[in-house]
Amino acid sequence: MKVTGIWALGIIGVLALGSIVLSSDVTAQTSGPKLGFVDVERVLEEAEVFKAKAAELRAAREDSQKSLDEMTAPLVKEYEELQAQRSLMKPEEYTKKLNDLEKRKAEVRGIQRERQVQLNSRLKQTLDPLREKLQAVVEEIAKQEGYEFIFKRADLAYSAAQYDITDKVINKLNTMAPEKKETEKKETEKKGK
Protein backbone atom coordinates (compact mmCIF):
# COMPACT_ATOMS: atom_id res chain seq x y z
CA MET A 1 0.00 0.00 0.00
CA LYS A 2 2.87 2.33 0.64
CA VAL A 3 3.89 2.07 -2.98
CA THR A 4 0.44 2.90 -4.27
CA GLY A 5 0.20 5.84 -1.84
CA ILE A 6 3.47 7.23 -3.18
CA TRP A 7 2.24 6.72 -6.73
CA ALA A 8 -0.99 8.48 -5.88
CA LEU A 9 0.91 11.42 -4.37
CA GLY A 10 3.16 11.51 -7.44
CA ILE A 11 0.21 11.55 -9.80
CA ILE A 12 -1.53 14.26 -7.79
CA GLY A 13 1.71 16.29 -7.80
CA VAL A 14 2.08 15.96 -11.58
CA LEU A 15 -1.56 16.96 -12.13
CA ALA A 16 -1.20 19.94 -9.80
CA LEU A 17 1.98 21.06 -11.53
CA GLY A 18 0.32 20.60 -14.93
CA SER A 19 -2.67 22.71 -13.94
CA ILE A 20 -0.38 25.47 -12.66
CA VAL A 21 1.56 25.47 -15.94
CA LEU A 22 -1.65 25.46 -18.00
CA SER A 23 -3.21 28.29 -16.01
CA SER A 24 -0.05 30.38 -16.37
CA ASP A 25 -0.14 29.81 -20.14
CA VAL A 26 -3.75 31.01 -20.30
CA THR A 27 -2.89 34.03 -18.16
CA ALA A 28 0.07 34.85 -20.39
CA GLN A 29 -2.15 34.74 -23.48
CA THR A 30 -4.82 37.02 -22.06
CA SER A 31 -2.38 39.51 -20.57
CA GLY A 32 -0.55 40.24 -23.84
CA PRO A 33 -0.19 43.72 -25.28
CA LYS A 34 -3.26 45.94 -25.16
CA LEU A 35 -4.48 46.60 -28.69
CA GLY A 36 -6.92 49.01 -30.26
CA PHE A 37 -7.95 50.47 -33.58
CA VAL A 38 -9.33 53.75 -34.90
CA ASP A 39 -11.68 54.12 -37.84
CA VAL A 40 -10.08 57.24 -39.32
CA GLU A 41 -12.78 57.68 -41.96
CA ARG A 42 -15.44 57.78 -39.26
CA VAL A 43 -13.38 60.29 -37.28
CA LEU A 44 -13.16 62.50 -40.37
CA GLU A 45 -16.92 62.28 -40.83
CA GLU A 46 -18.01 62.73 -37.21
CA ALA A 47 -15.47 64.89 -35.36
CA GLU A 48 -16.60 68.52 -35.38
CA VAL A 49 -13.19 69.99 -36.23
CA PHE A 50 -12.92 67.77 -39.31
CA LYS A 51 -16.51 68.47 -40.38
CA ALA A 52 -15.90 72.23 -40.25
CA LYS A 53 -12.70 72.03 -42.30
CA ALA A 54 -14.31 69.68 -44.83
CA ALA A 55 -17.16 72.16 -45.29
CA GLU A 56 -14.68 75.00 -45.89
CA LEU A 57 -12.75 72.97 -48.46
CA ARG A 58 -15.93 71.82 -50.18
CA ALA A 59 -17.15 75.43 -50.45
CA ALA A 60 -13.81 76.54 -51.92
CA ARG A 61 -13.89 73.71 -54.48
CA GLU A 62 -17.50 74.52 -55.44
CA ASP A 63 -16.68 78.23 -55.84
CA SER A 64 -13.73 77.38 -58.05
CA GLN A 65 -15.80 74.99 -60.15
CA LYS A 66 -18.59 77.56 -60.53
CA SER A 67 -16.10 80.15 -61.73
CA LEU A 68 -14.59 77.70 -64.23
CA ASP A 69 -18.05 76.75 -65.48
CA GLU A 70 -18.79 80.45 -66.04
CA MET A 71 -15.60 80.74 -68.10
CA THR A 72 -16.29 77.57 -70.08
CA ALA A 73 -19.96 78.14 -70.92
CA PRO A 74 -19.38 81.00 -73.42
CA LEU A 75 -16.65 78.98 -75.14
CA VAL A 76 -18.97 76.01 -75.58
CA LYS A 77 -21.67 78.29 -76.97
CA GLU A 78 -19.23 79.94 -79.38
CA TYR A 79 -18.01 76.55 -80.56
CA GLU A 80 -21.57 75.36 -81.22
CA GLU A 81 -22.31 78.58 -83.13
CA LEU A 82 -19.09 78.20 -85.10
CA GLN A 83 -20.01 74.64 -86.07
CA ALA A 84 -23.49 75.79 -87.14
CA GLN A 85 -22.03 78.54 -89.33
CA ARG A 86 -19.14 76.49 -90.70
CA SER A 87 -20.79 75.82 -94.04
CA LEU A 88 -21.32 79.56 -94.55
CA MET A 89 -17.72 80.52 -93.80
CA LYS A 90 -14.55 80.48 -95.83
CA PRO A 91 -12.18 77.70 -94.66
CA GLU A 92 -9.53 80.26 -93.61
CA GLU A 93 -12.03 82.22 -91.54
CA TYR A 94 -13.34 79.04 -89.90
CA THR A 95 -9.79 77.84 -89.10
CA LYS A 96 -8.85 81.24 -87.65
CA LYS A 97 -11.93 81.32 -85.37
CA LEU A 98 -11.44 77.68 -84.38
CA ASN A 99 -7.78 78.32 -83.49
CA ASP A 100 -8.82 81.35 -81.45
CA LEU A 101 -11.37 79.23 -79.57
CA GLU A 102 -8.81 76.47 -78.97
CA LYS A 103 -6.35 79.05 -77.63
CA ARG A 104 -8.96 80.40 -75.19
CA LYS A 105 -9.90 76.84 -74.15
CA ALA A 106 -6.23 76.15 -73.43
CA GLU A 107 -6.08 79.28 -71.26
CA VAL A 108 -9.11 78.09 -69.29
CA ARG A 109 -7.51 74.63 -68.87
CA GLY A 110 -4.36 76.37 -67.59
CA ILE A 111 -6.44 78.32 -65.08
CA GLN A 112 -8.17 75.10 -64.11
CA ARG A 113 -4.82 73.33 -63.49
CA GLU A 114 -3.56 76.31 -61.50
CA ARG A 115 -6.66 76.34 -59.32
CA GLN A 116 -6.42 72.59 -58.79
CA VAL A 117 -2.84 73.03 -57.59
CA GLN A 118 -4.02 75.80 -55.25
CA LEU A 119 -6.87 73.63 -53.93
CA ASN A 120 -4.51 70.69 -53.38
CA SER A 121 -2.08 72.97 -51.55
CA ARG A 122 -4.89 74.33 -49.38
CA LEU A 123 -6.10 70.79 -48.71
CA LYS A 124 -2.61 69.76 -47.59
CA GLN A 125 -2.23 72.87 -45.41
CA THR A 126 -5.59 72.13 -43.82
CA LEU A 127 -5.16 68.38 -43.36
CA ASP A 128 -1.59 68.29 -42.06
CA PRO A 129 -2.38 70.03 -38.74
CA LEU A 130 -5.56 67.96 -38.39
CA ARG A 131 -3.59 64.73 -38.92
CA GLU A 132 -1.12 65.88 -36.28
CA LYS A 133 -3.98 66.64 -33.90
CA LEU A 134 -5.52 63.20 -34.56
CA GLN A 135 -2.16 61.53 -33.96
CA ALA A 136 -1.69 63.46 -30.72
CA VAL A 137 -5.16 62.46 -29.47
CA VAL A 138 -4.55 58.79 -30.33
CA GLU A 139 -1.18 58.88 -28.54
CA GLU A 140 -2.73 60.57 -25.50
CA ILE A 141 -5.46 57.92 -25.25
CA ALA A 142 -2.88 55.16 -25.74
CA LYS A 143 -0.71 56.49 -22.91
CA GLN A 144 -3.62 57.17 -20.55
CA GLU A 145 -5.22 53.77 -21.06
CA GLY A 146 -2.10 51.64 -21.49
CA TYR A 147 -2.38 50.66 -25.16
CA GLU A 148 0.77 49.26 -26.71
CA PHE A 149 -0.58 49.28 -30.27
CA ILE A 150 -3.33 51.24 -32.00
CA PHE A 151 -3.99 50.52 -35.65
CA LYS A 152 -6.00 52.18 -38.40
CA ARG A 153 -9.22 50.29 -39.11
CA ALA A 154 -8.49 50.43 -42.85
CA ASP A 155 -5.31 48.36 -42.29
CA LEU A 156 -7.16 45.51 -40.57
CA ALA A 157 -8.93 42.63 -42.25
CA TYR A 158 -10.93 42.02 -39.06
CA SER A 159 -11.09 43.27 -35.50
CA ALA A 160 -13.59 42.71 -32.72
CA ALA A 161 -15.60 45.77 -31.72
CA GLN A 162 -14.16 45.65 -28.19
CA TYR A 163 -10.86 47.00 -29.59
CA ASP A 164 -12.47 50.01 -31.29
CA ILE A 165 -11.42 53.31 -29.68
CA THR A 166 -12.91 55.50 -32.42
CA ASP A 167 -15.63 56.92 -30.15
CA LYS A 168 -13.01 57.89 -27.56
CA VAL A 169 -10.99 59.69 -30.23
CA ILE A 170 -14.05 61.53 -31.59
CA ASN A 171 -15.15 62.55 -28.08
CA LYS A 172 -11.67 63.79 -27.22
CA LEU A 173 -11.42 65.80 -30.44
CA ASN A 174 -14.89 67.27 -29.89
CA THR A 175 -14.03 68.31 -26.34
CA MET A 176 -10.90 70.01 -27.64
CA ALA A 177 -12.85 72.05 -30.22
CA PRO A 178 -14.64 74.36 -27.69
CA GLU A 179 -11.33 75.09 -25.96
CA LYS A 180 -9.93 76.30 -29.26
CA LYS A 181 -12.99 78.50 -29.86
CA GLU A 182 -12.56 80.09 -26.42
CA THR A 183 -8.86 80.72 -27.10
CA GLU A 184 -9.67 82.31 -30.46
CA LYS A 185 -12.37 84.47 -28.83
CA LYS A 186 -9.90 85.73 -26.22
CA GLU A 187 -7.29 86.47 -28.90
CA THR A 188 -9.88 88.41 -30.94
CA GLU A 189 -10.90 90.41 -27.86
CA LYS A 190 -7.24 91.27 -27.12
CA LYS A 191 -6.70 92.46 -30.68
CA GLY A 192 -9.86 94.60 -30.51
CA LYS A 193 -8.66 96.45 -27.38
Order of alpha helices (4+ residues) and beta strands (2+ residues): alpha-beta-alpha-alpha-alpha-beta-alpha
